[in-house]
């Protein structure tokens, strides 16, 4: 299991913008220095899940 990257709002926003433009997970992984497309995808969705659930608890 890989170590989860700490949340980075700049990277998360960048990935969200890339996905809206239709950029592939493979390209995102290279651009943001993830080891694989799967790692980029899973990290992004984990960050998104954590940020929406943290907002509800605040």
HTML snippet that shows the backbone in 3Dmol.js (N, CA, C, O; Angstrom):
<script src="https://3Dmol.org/build/3Dmol-min.js"></script>
<div id="view" style="width:600px;height:400px;position:relative"></div>
<script>
const pdb = `
ATOM      1  N   UNK A   1       0.853  -1.194   0.000  1.00  0.00           N
ATOM      2  CA  UNK A   1       0.000   0.000   0.000  1.00  0.00           C
ATOM      3  C   UNK A   1       0.888   1.242   0.000  1.00  0.00           C
ATOM      4  O   UNK A   1       1.872   1.304   0.737  1.00  0.00           O
ATOM      5  N   UNK A   2       0.552   2.204  -0.803  1.00  0.00           N
ATOM      6  CA  UNK A   2       1.371   3.411  -0.879  1.00  0.00           C
ATOM      7  C   UNK A   2       0.993   4.369   0.246  1.00  0.00           C
ATOM      8  O   UNK A   2      -0.109   4.316   0.792  1.00  0.00           O
ATOM      9  N   UNK A   3       1.915   5.222   0.566  1.00  0.00           N
ATOM     10  CA  UNK A   3       1.676   6.239   1.584  1.00  0.00           C
ATOM     11  C   UNK A   3       0.810   7.325   0.959  1.00  0.00           C
ATOM     12  O   UNK A   3       1.097   7.798  -0.140  1.00  0.00           O
ATOM     13  N   UNK A   4      -0.237   7.713   1.652  1.00  0.00           N
ATOM     14  CA  UNK A   4      -1.126   8.740   1.113  1.00  0.00           C
ATOM     15  C   UNK A   4      -0.454  10.105   1.181  1.00  0.00           C
ATOM     16  O   UNK A   4       0.136  10.476   2.195  1.00  0.00           O
ATOM     17  N   UNK A   5      -0.553  10.825   0.106  1.00  0.00           N
ATOM     18  CA  UNK A   5      -0.018  12.190   0.086  1.00  0.00           C
ATOM     19  C   UNK A   5      -0.844  13.057   1.017  1.00  0.00           C
ATOM     20  O   UNK A   5      -2.054  12.863   1.135  1.00  0.00           O
ATOM     21  N   UNK A   6      -0.201  14.016   1.684  1.00  0.00           N
ATOM     22  CA  UNK A   6      -0.985  14.970   2.474  1.00  0.00           C
ATOM     23  C   UNK A   6      -1.852  15.815   1.529  1.00  0.00           C
ATOM     24  O   UNK A   6      -1.482  16.068   0.383  1.00  0.00           O
ATOM     25  N   UNK A   7      -2.985  16.231   2.029  1.00  0.00           N
ATOM     26  CA  UNK A   7      -3.899  17.027   1.208  1.00  0.00           C
ATOM     27  C   UNK A   7      -3.222  18.305   0.740  1.00  0.00           C
ATOM     28  O   UNK A   7      -2.598  19.015   1.529  1.00  0.00           O
ATOM     29  N   UNK A   8      -3.348  18.585  -0.521  1.00  0.00           N
ATOM     30  CA  UNK A   8      -2.789  19.795  -1.121  1.00  0.00           C
ATOM     31  C   UNK A   8      -3.890  20.447  -1.948  1.00  0.00           C
ATOM     32  O   UNK A   8      -4.199  19.971  -3.041  1.00  0.00           O
ATOM     33  N   UNK A   9      -4.491  21.536  -1.446  1.00  0.00           N
ATOM     34  CA  UNK A   9      -5.618  22.146  -2.175  1.00  0.00           C
ATOM     35  C   UNK A   9      -5.248  22.622  -3.578  1.00  0.00           C
ATOM     36  O   UNK A   9      -6.080  22.581  -4.484  1.00  0.00           O
ATOM     37  N   UNK A  10      -4.009  23.072  -3.764  1.00  0.00           N
ATOM     38  CA  UNK A  10      -3.582  23.530  -5.095  1.00  0.00           C
ATOM     39  C   UNK A  10      -3.573  22.362  -6.088  1.00  0.00           C
ATOM     40  O   UNK A  10      -4.076  22.483  -7.205  1.00  0.00           O
ATOM     41  N   UNK A  11      -2.999  21.235  -5.666  1.00  0.00           N
ATOM     42  CA  UNK A  11      -2.960  20.060  -6.535  1.00  0.00           C
ATOM     43  C   UNK A  11      -4.366  19.520  -6.778  1.00  0.00           C
ATOM     44  O   UNK A  11      -4.703  19.159  -7.906  1.00  0.00           O
ATOM     45  N   UNK A  12      -5.188  19.463  -5.733  1.00  0.00           N
ATOM     46  CA  UNK A  12      -6.555  18.962  -5.884  1.00  0.00           C
ATOM     47  C   UNK A  12      -7.346  19.822  -6.874  1.00  0.00           C
ATOM     48  O   UNK A  12      -8.069  19.293  -7.718  1.00  0.00           O
ATOM     49  N   UNK A  13      -7.209  21.126  -6.771  1.00  0.00           N
ATOM     50  CA  UNK A  13      -7.906  22.030  -7.701  1.00  0.00           C
ATOM     51  C   UNK A  13      -7.371  21.862  -9.118  1.00  0.00           C
ATOM     52  O   UNK A  13      -8.135  21.893 -10.082  1.00  0.00           O
ATOM     53  N   UNK A  14      -6.065  21.684  -9.241  1.00  0.00           N
ATOM     54  CA  UNK A  14      -5.461  21.476 -10.552  1.00  0.00           C
ATOM     55  C   UNK A  14      -5.956  20.206 -11.208  1.00  0.00           C
ATOM     56  O   UNK A  14      -6.263  20.193 -12.400  1.00  0.00           O
ATOM     57  N   UNK A  15      -6.036  19.121 -10.420  1.00  0.00           N
ATOM     58  CA  UNK A  15      -6.526  17.849 -10.961  1.00  0.00           C
ATOM     59  C   UNK A  15      -7.987  17.980 -11.375  1.00  0.00           C
ATOM     60  O   UNK A  15      -8.376  17.489 -12.435  1.00  0.00           O
ATOM     61  N   UNK A  16      -8.798  18.638 -10.550  1.00  0.00           N
ATOM     62  CA  UNK A  16     -10.214  18.830 -10.887  1.00  0.00           C
ATOM     63  C   UNK A  16     -10.350  19.583 -12.211  1.00  0.00           C
ATOM     64  O   UNK A  16     -11.178  19.225 -13.049  1.00  0.00           O
ATOM     65  N   UNK A  17      -9.545  20.618 -12.397  1.00  0.00           N
ATOM     66  CA  UNK A  17      -9.595  21.393 -13.651  1.00  0.00           C
ATOM     67  C   UNK A  17      -9.145  20.534 -14.831  1.00  0.00           C
ATOM     68  O   UNK A  17      -9.730  20.604 -15.912  1.00  0.00           O
ATOM     69  N   UNK A  18      -8.105  19.726 -14.624  1.00  0.00           N
ATOM     70  CA  UNK A  18      -7.624  18.835 -15.693  1.00  0.00           C
ATOM     71  C   UNK A  18      -8.713  17.845 -16.106  1.00  0.00           C
ATOM     72  O   UNK A  18      -8.927  17.620 -17.297  1.00  0.00           O
ATOM     73  N   UNK A  19      -9.391  17.264 -15.139  1.00  0.00           N
ATOM     74  CA  UNK A  19     -10.435  16.282 -15.449  1.00  0.00           C
ATOM     75  C   UNK A  19     -11.597  16.927 -16.193  1.00  0.00           C
ATOM     76  O   UNK A  19     -12.179  16.308 -17.084  1.00  0.00           O
ATOM     77  N   UNK A  20     -11.941  18.153 -15.842  1.00  0.00           N
ATOM     78  CA  UNK A  20     -13.017  18.868 -16.554  1.00  0.00           C
ATOM     79  C   UNK A  20     -12.649  19.075 -18.017  1.00  0.00           C
ATOM     80  O   UNK A  20     -13.522  19.073 -18.885  1.00  0.00           O
ATOM     81  N   UNK A  21     -11.357  19.253 -18.294  1.00  0.00           N
ATOM     82  CA  UNK A  21     -10.897  19.423 -19.673  1.00  0.00           C
ATOM     83  C   UNK A  21     -10.744  18.090 -20.392  1.00  0.00           C
ATOM     84  O   UNK A  21     -10.461  18.057 -21.589  1.00  0.00           O
ATOM     85  N   UNK A  22     -10.930  16.996 -19.669  1.00  0.00           N
ATOM     86  CA  UNK A  22     -10.840  15.682 -20.300  1.00  0.00           C
ATOM     87  C   UNK A  22      -9.453  15.068 -20.287  1.00  0.00           C
ATOM     88  O   UNK A  22      -9.191  14.123 -21.031  1.00  0.00           O
ATOM     89  N   UNK A  23      -8.564  15.583 -19.461  1.00  0.00           N
ATOM     90  CA  UNK A  23      -7.206  15.038 -19.364  1.00  0.00           C
ATOM     91  C   UNK A  23      -7.261  13.645 -18.747  1.00  0.00           C
ATOM     92  O   UNK A  23      -8.006  13.411 -17.795  1.00  0.00           O
ATOM     93  N   UNK A  24      -6.475  12.728 -19.287  1.00  0.00           N
ATOM     94  CA  UNK A  24      -6.474  11.351 -18.772  1.00  0.00           C
ATOM     95  C   UNK A  24      -5.750  11.268 -17.434  1.00  0.00           C
ATOM     96  O   UNK A  24      -4.919  12.115 -17.105  1.00  0.00           O
ATOM     97  N   UNK A  25      -6.084  10.224 -16.665  1.00  0.00           N
ATOM     98  CA  UNK A  25      -5.404  10.008 -15.385  1.00  0.00           C
ATOM     99  C   UNK A  25      -3.911   9.746 -15.608  1.00  0.00           C
ATOM    100  O   UNK A  25      -3.092  10.102 -14.761  1.00  0.00           O
ATOM    101  N   UNK A  26      -3.554   9.136 -16.726  1.00  0.00           N
ATOM    102  CA  UNK A  26      -2.134   8.880 -17.023  1.00  0.00           C
ATOM    103  C   UNK A  26      -1.366  10.201 -17.157  1.00  0.00           C
ATOM    104  O   UNK A  26      -0.271  10.348 -16.615  1.00  0.00           O
ATOM    105  N   UNK A  27      -1.953  11.157 -17.884  1.00  0.00           N
ATOM    106  CA  UNK A  27      -1.304  12.465 -18.048  1.00  0.00           C
ATOM    107  C   UNK A  27      -1.234  13.209 -16.717  1.00  0.00           C
ATOM    108  O   UNK A  27      -0.224  13.840 -16.405  1.00  0.00           O
ATOM    109  N   UNK A  28      -2.299  13.133 -15.942  1.00  0.00           N
ATOM    110  CA  UNK A  28      -2.323  13.785 -14.628  1.00  0.00           C
ATOM    111  C   UNK A  28      -1.247  13.184 -13.726  1.00  0.00           C
ATOM    112  O   UNK A  28      -0.552  13.912 -13.017  1.00  0.00           O
ATOM    113  N   UNK A  29      -1.106  11.860 -13.750  1.00  0.00           N
ATOM    114  CA  UNK A  29      -0.095  11.199 -12.921  1.00  0.00           C
ATOM    115  C   UNK A  29       1.301  11.709 -13.255  1.00  0.00           C
ATOM    116  O   UNK A  29       2.100  11.955 -12.352  1.00  0.00           O
ATOM    117  N   UNK A  30       1.602  11.870 -14.536  1.00  0.00           N
ATOM    118  CA  UNK A  30       2.919  12.380 -14.944  1.00  0.00           C
ATOM    119  C   UNK A  30       3.094  13.834 -14.516  1.00  0.00           C
ATOM    120  O   UNK A  30       4.142  14.208 -13.989  1.00  0.00           O
ATOM    121  N   UNK A  31       2.083  14.638 -14.740  1.00  0.00           N
ATOM    122  CA  UNK A  31       2.181  16.065 -14.447  1.00  0.00           C
ATOM    123  C   UNK A  31       2.331  16.347 -12.954  1.00  0.00           C
ATOM    124  O   UNK A  31       3.077  17.244 -12.559  1.00  0.00           O
ATOM    125  N   UNK A  32       1.619  15.578 -12.126  1.00  0.00           N
ATOM    126  CA  UNK A  32       1.642  15.830 -10.683  1.00  0.00           C
ATOM    127  C   UNK A  32       2.522  14.840  -9.924  1.00  0.00           C
ATOM    128  O   UNK A  32       2.458  14.757  -8.698  1.00  0.00           O
ATOM    129  N   UNK A  33       3.350  14.084 -10.666  1.00  0.00           N
ATOM    130  CA  UNK A  33       4.359  13.192 -10.100  1.00  0.00           C
ATOM    131  C   UNK A  33       3.800  12.083  -9.214  1.00  0.00           C
ATOM    132  O   UNK A  33       4.370  11.769  -8.169  1.00  0.00           O
ATOM    133  N   UNK A  34       2.683  11.494  -9.635  1.00  0.00           N
ATOM    134  CA  UNK A  34       2.187  10.287  -8.995  1.00  0.00           C
ATOM    135  C   UNK A  34       2.886   9.100  -9.642  1.00  0.00           C
ATOM    136  O   UNK A  34       3.359   9.194 -10.775  1.00  0.00           O
ATOM    137  N   UNK A  35       2.952   7.980  -8.922  1.00  0.00           N
ATOM    138  CA  UNK A  35       3.615   6.799  -9.484  1.00  0.00           C
ATOM    139  C   UNK A  35       2.796   6.136 -10.581  1.00  0.00           C
ATOM    140  O   UNK A  35       3.352   5.487 -11.467  1.00  0.00           O
ATOM    141  N   UNK A  36       1.466   6.296 -10.527  1.00  0.00           N
ATOM    142  CA  UNK A  36       0.616   5.655 -11.535  1.00  0.00           C
ATOM    143  C   UNK A  36      -0.689   6.423 -11.677  1.00  0.00           C
ATOM    144  O   UNK A  36      -1.029   7.268 -10.850  1.00  0.00           O
ATOM    145  N   UNK A  37      -1.405   6.109 -12.738  1.00  0.00           N
ATOM    146  CA  UNK A  37      -2.718   6.725 -12.949  1.00  0.00           C
ATOM    147  C   UNK A  37      -3.666   6.330 -11.822  1.00  0.00           C
ATOM    148  O   UNK A  37      -4.456   7.149 -11.351  1.00  0.00           O
ATOM    149  N   UNK A  38      -3.586   5.069 -11.390  1.00  0.00           N
ATOM    150  CA  UNK A  38      -4.464   4.594 -10.310  1.00  0.00           C
ATOM    151  C   UNK A  38      -4.180   5.337  -9.003  1.00  0.00           C
ATOM    152  O   UNK A  38      -5.104   5.677  -8.264  1.00  0.00           O
ATOM    153  N   UNK A  39      -2.900   5.587  -8.721  1.00  0.00           N
ATOM    154  CA  UNK A  39      -2.557   6.327  -7.506  1.00  0.00           C
ATOM    155  C   UNK A  39      -3.097   7.757  -7.580  1.00  0.00           C
ATOM    156  O   UNK A  39      -3.614   8.277  -6.592  1.00  0.00           O
ATOM    157  N   UNK A  40      -2.980   8.385  -8.736  1.00  0.00           N
ATOM    158  CA  UNK A  40      -3.501   9.744  -8.908  1.00  0.00           C
ATOM    159  C   UNK A  40      -5.009   9.770  -8.694  1.00  0.00           C
ATOM    160  O   UNK A  40      -5.531  10.622  -7.974  1.00  0.00           O
ATOM    161  N   UNK A  41      -5.698   8.833  -9.322  1.00  0.00           N
ATOM    162  CA  UNK A  41      -7.158   8.774  -9.218  1.00  0.00           C
ATOM    163  C   UNK A  41      -7.611   8.504  -7.782  1.00  0.00           C
ATOM    164  O   UNK A  41      -8.490   9.195  -7.267  1.00  0.00           O
ATOM    165  N   UNK A  42      -7.017   7.509  -7.142  1.00  0.00           N
ATOM    166  CA  UNK A  42      -7.454   7.152  -5.790  1.00  0.00           C
ATOM    167  C   UNK A  42      -7.131   8.258  -4.788  1.00  0.00           C
ATOM    168  O   UNK A  42      -7.920   8.525  -3.881  1.00  0.00           O
ATOM    169  N   UNK A  43      -5.972   8.903  -4.948  1.00  0.00           N
ATOM    170  CA  UNK A  43      -5.613   9.999  -4.040  1.00  0.00           C
ATOM    171  C   UNK A  43      -6.586  11.161  -4.210  1.00  0.00           C
ATOM    172  O   UNK A  43      -7.058  11.726  -3.224  1.00  0.00           O
ATOM    173  N   UNK A  44      -6.887  11.515  -5.448  1.00  0.00           N
ATOM    174  CA  UNK A  44      -7.812  12.618  -5.699  1.00  0.00           C
ATOM    175  C   UNK A  44      -9.184  12.339  -5.073  1.00  0.00           C
ATOM    176  O   UNK A  44      -9.744  13.207  -4.404  1.00  0.00           O
ATOM    177  N   UNK A  45      -9.726  11.138  -5.285  1.00  0.00           N
ATOM    178  CA  UNK A  45     -11.046  10.833  -4.735  1.00  0.00           C
ATOM    179  C   UNK A  45     -11.023  10.735  -3.214  1.00  0.00           C
ATOM    180  O   UNK A  45     -12.009  11.075  -2.561  1.00  0.00           O
ATOM    181  N   UNK A  46      -9.904  10.271  -2.637  1.00  0.00           N
ATOM    182  CA  UNK A  46      -9.777  10.244  -1.178  1.00  0.00           C
ATOM    183  C   UNK A  46      -9.779  11.666  -0.625  1.00  0.00           C
ATOM    184  O   UNK A  46     -10.430  11.945   0.381  1.00  0.00           O
ATOM    185  N   UNK A  47      -9.040  12.573  -1.293  1.00  0.00           N
ATOM    186  CA  UNK A  47      -9.021  13.966  -0.860  1.00  0.00           C
ATOM    187  C   UNK A  47     -10.413  14.568  -0.950  1.00  0.00           C
ATOM    188  O   UNK A  47     -10.857  15.269  -0.042  1.00  0.00           O
ATOM    189  N   UNK A  48     -11.103  14.285  -2.064  1.00  0.00           N
ATOM    190  CA  UNK A  48     -12.436  14.850  -2.256  1.00  0.00           C
ATOM    191  C   UNK A  48     -13.404  14.341  -1.194  1.00  0.00           C
ATOM    192  O   UNK A  48     -14.197  15.104  -0.643  1.00  0.00           O
ATOM    193  N   UNK A  49     -13.328  13.044  -0.917  1.00  0.00           N
ATOM    194  CA  UNK A  49     -14.193  12.451   0.112  1.00  0.00           C
ATOM    195  C   UNK A  49     -13.895  13.077   1.466  1.00  0.00           C
ATOM    196  O   UNK A  49     -14.817  13.466   2.183  1.00  0.00           O
ATOM    197  N   UNK A  50     -12.616  13.179   1.824  1.00  0.00           N
ATOM    198  CA  UNK A  50     -12.221  13.732   3.123  1.00  0.00           C
ATOM    199  C   UNK A  50     -12.656  15.186   3.269  1.00  0.00           C
ATOM    200  O   UNK A  50     -13.120  15.592   4.335  1.00  0.00           O
ATOM    201  N   UNK A  51     -12.509  15.968   2.208  1.00  0.00           N
ATOM    202  CA  UNK A  51     -12.860  17.387   2.309  1.00  0.00           C
ATOM    203  C   UNK A  51     -14.363  17.582   2.450  1.00  0.00           C
ATOM    204  O   UNK A  51     -14.788  18.484   3.172  1.00  0.00           O
ATOM    205  N   UNK A  52     -15.181  16.774   1.788  1.00  0.00           N
ATOM    206  CA  UNK A  52     -16.636  16.933   1.919  1.00  0.00           C
ATOM    207  C   UNK A  52     -17.118  16.450   3.282  1.00  0.00           C
ATOM    208  O   UNK A  52     -18.052  17.025   3.840  1.00  0.00           O
ATOM    209  N   UNK A  53     -16.497  15.404   3.829  1.00  0.00           N
ATOM    210  CA  UNK A  53     -16.926  14.898   5.131  1.00  0.00           C
ATOM    211  C   UNK A  53     -16.392  15.747   6.279  1.00  0.00           C
ATOM    212  O   UNK A  53     -17.039  15.858   7.320  1.00  0.00           O
ATOM    213  N   UNK A  54     -15.220  16.344   6.098  1.00  0.00           N
ATOM    214  CA  UNK A  54     -14.673  17.244   7.128  1.00  0.00           C
ATOM    215  C   UNK A  54     -15.532  18.507   7.235  1.00  0.00           C
ATOM    216  O   UNK A  54     -15.721  19.042   8.327  1.00  0.00           O
ATOM    217  N   UNK A  55     -16.044  18.975   6.113  1.00  0.00           N
ATOM    218  CA  UNK A  55     -16.877  20.181   6.111  1.00  0.00           C
ATOM    219  C   UNK A  55     -18.153  19.956   6.922  1.00  0.00           C
ATOM    220  O   UNK A  55     -18.627  20.868   7.600  1.00  0.00           O
ATOM    221  N   UNK A  56     -18.708  18.748   6.855  1.00  0.00           N
ATOM    222  CA  UNK A  56     -19.930  18.444   7.597  1.00  0.00           C
ATOM    223  C   UNK A  56     -19.720  18.385   9.099  1.00  0.00           C
ATOM    224  O   UNK A  56     -20.652  18.621   9.868  1.00  0.00           O
ATOM    225  N   UNK A  57     -18.502  18.073   9.523  1.00  0.00           N
ATOM    226  CA  UNK A  57     -18.201  17.952  10.949  1.00  0.00           C
ATOM    227  C   UNK A  57     -17.752  19.275  11.564  1.00  0.00           C
ATOM    228  O   UNK A  57     -17.745  19.411  12.787  1.00  0.00           O
ATOM    229  N   UNK A  58     -17.388  20.230  10.756  1.00  0.00           N
ATOM    230  CA  UNK A  58     -16.825  21.487  11.293  1.00  0.00           C
ATOM    231  C   UNK A  58     -17.864  22.310  12.038  1.00  0.00           C
ATOM    232  O   UNK A  58     -17.551  23.387  12.545  1.00  0.00           O
TER     233      UNK A  58
END
`;
const viewer = $3Dmol.createViewer("view");
viewer.addModel(pdb, "pdb");
viewer.setStyle({}, {cartoon: {color: "spectrum"}});
viewer.zoomTo();
viewer.render();
</script>
